[in-house]
Amino acid sequence: MQSPKGNTFVRLALFSNGIIDLFAALALFFPMLKLPLPGYTSYTNVLAFIAGGWGIASFTFGIGRIWASHKPEFFRVMVVLGFTEGFLLSIYCLINIFFFKISLLQAMLPLAIGAIYAILYFFALLNLHHSGKFRRSYR
């Protein structure tokens, strides 16, 4: 059985990541407000399309994470997905900085968020594993 403290940590990681995702979804409105993406001076139609696509994805992931933060039966799968996303986002940002000459300013925010949540979800995975909630029940 999972301890309430461990349950709270996983819930907080999921909920806070959902809120961050909802803030990222504001990118949907940047083109209409004539606000540039961080690291870009202006929008092209391609960047507006990319911002909209990422905004929609962020919105749906955010809602899903907030919902899952109240459903312990989904903790395991959501924590694994969150860790995978954070880890891969961090690696992707580093690859782009070092090999494709993307500026640190352009990659700084997703790199920081990806790394922070990869670490938080790693500890959540440890917590779930330690509490026995990570093991599958086949009854």
Contacts in CASP RR format, 6 or more apart in sequence:
PFRMAT RR
TARGET T0000
AUTHOR 0000-0000-0000
METHOD contacts of the structure
MODEL  1
MQSPKGNTFVRLALFSNGIIDLFAALALFFPMLKLPLPGYTSYTNVLAFI
AGGWGIASFTFGIGRIWASHKPEFFRVMVVLGFTEGFLLSIYCLINIFFF
KISLLQAMLPLAIGAIYAILYFFALLNLHHSGKFRRSYR
1 131 0 8 1.000
2 72 0 8 1.000
2 127 0 8 1.000
2 128 0 8 1.000
2 131 0 8 1.000
2 132 0 8 1.000
2 133 0 8 1.000
3 131 0 8 1.000
6 127 0 8 1.000
6 131 0 8 1.000
7 72 0 8 1.000
7 75 0 8 1.000
9 123 0 8 1.000
9 124 0 8 1.000
9 127 0 8 1.000
10 69 0 8 1.000
10 72 0 8 1.000
10 75 0 8 1.000
10 79 0 8 1.000
10 124 0 8 1.000
10 127 0 8 1.000
10 128 0 8 1.000
11 69 0 8 1.000
11 70 0 8 1.000
11 75 0 8 1.000
12 69 0 8 1.000
13 79 0 8 1.000
13 117 0 8 1.000
13 120 0 8 1.000
13 121 0 8 1.000
13 124 0 8 1.000
14 65 0 8 1.000
14 66 0 8 1.000
14 68 0 8 1.000
14 69 0 8 1.000
14 75 0 8 1.000
14 78 0 8 1.000
14 79 0 8 1.000
15 65 0 8 1.000
15 66 0 8 1.000
15 69 0 8 1.000
17 62 0 8 1.000
17 65 0 8 1.000
17 82 0 8 1.000
17 117 0 8 1.000
17 120 0 8 1.000
18 61 0 8 1.000
18 62 0 8 1.000
18 63 0 8 1.000
18 64 0 8 1.000
18 65 0 8 1.000
18 66 0 8 1.000
18 69 0 8 1.000
19 62 0 8 1.000
19 66 0 8 1.000
20 113 0 8 1.000
20 117 0 8 1.000
21 58 0 8 1.000
21 59 0 8 1.000
21 61 0 8 1.000
21 62 0 8 1.000
21 65 0 8 1.000
22 58 0 8 1.000
22 59 0 8 1.000
22 62 0 8 1.000
22 63 0 8 1.000
22 66 0 8 1.000
24 54 0 8 1.000
24 55 0 8 1.000
24 58 0 8 1.000
25 55 0 8 1.000
25 56 0 8 1.000
25 58 0 8 1.000
25 59 0 8 1.000
25 62 0 8 1.000
26 55 0 8 1.000
27 37 0 8 1.000
27 51 0 8 1.000
27 52 0 8 1.000
27 54 0 8 1.000
27 55 0 8 1.000
27 58 0 8 1.000
28 51 0 8 1.000
28 52 0 8 1.000
28 53 0 8 1.000
28 55 0 8 1.000
28 56 0 8 1.000
28 59 0 8 1.000
30 36 0 8 1.000
30 37 0 8 1.000
30 43 0 8 1.000
30 48 0 8 1.000
30 51 0 8 1.000
31 43 0 8 1.000
31 48 0 8 1.000
31 51 0 8 1.000
31 52 0 8 1.000
34 43 0 8 1.000
36 42 0 8 1.000
36 43 0 8 1.000
37 43 0 8 1.000
37 47 0 8 1.000
37 51 0 8 1.000
37 106 0 8 1.000
38 105 0 8 1.000
38 106 0 8 1.000
38 108 0 8 1.000
38 109 0 8 1.000
39 103 0 8 1.000
39 105 0 8 1.000
39 106 0 8 1.000
40 47 0 8 1.000
40 106 0 8 1.000
43 51 0 8 1.000
65 78 0 8 1.000
68 74 0 8 1.000
68 75 0 8 1.000
68 78 0 8 1.000
72 133 0 8 1.000
75 124 0 8 1.000
75 128 0 8 1.000
75 133 0 8 1.000
76 128 0 8 1.000
76 133 0 8 1.000
76 134 0 8 1.000
79 121 0 8 1.000
79 124 0 8 1.000
79 125 0 8 1.000
79 128 0 8 1.000
80 125 0 8 1.000
82 117 0 8 1.000
82 118 0 8 1.000
82 121 0 8 1.000
83 117 0 8 1.000
83 118 0 8 1.000
83 121 0 8 1.000
83 122 0 8 1.000
83 124 0 8 1.000
83 125 0 8 1.000
85 114 0 8 1.000
85 117 0 8 1.000
86 113 0 8 1.000
86 114 0 8 1.000
86 115 0 8 1.000
86 117 0 8 1.000
86 118 0 8 1.000
86 121 0 8 1.000
87 114 0 8 1.000
87 118 0 8 1.000
89 110 0 8 1.000
89 111 0 8 1.000
89 113 0 8 1.000
89 114 0 8 1.000
89 118 0 8 1.000
90 111 0 8 1.000
90 114 0 8 1.000
90 115 0 8 1.000
90 118 0 8 1.000
93 102 0 8 1.000
93 107 0 8 1.000
93 110 0 8 1.000
93 111 0 8 1.000
93 114 0 8 1.000
94 107 0 8 1.000
94 111 0 8 1.000
96 102 0 8 1.000
96 107 0 8 1.000
97 103 0 8 1.000
97 104 0 8 1.000
97 107 0 8 1.000
97 111 0 8 1.000
125 134 0 8 1.000
128 134 0 8 1.000
129 135 0 8 1.000
END
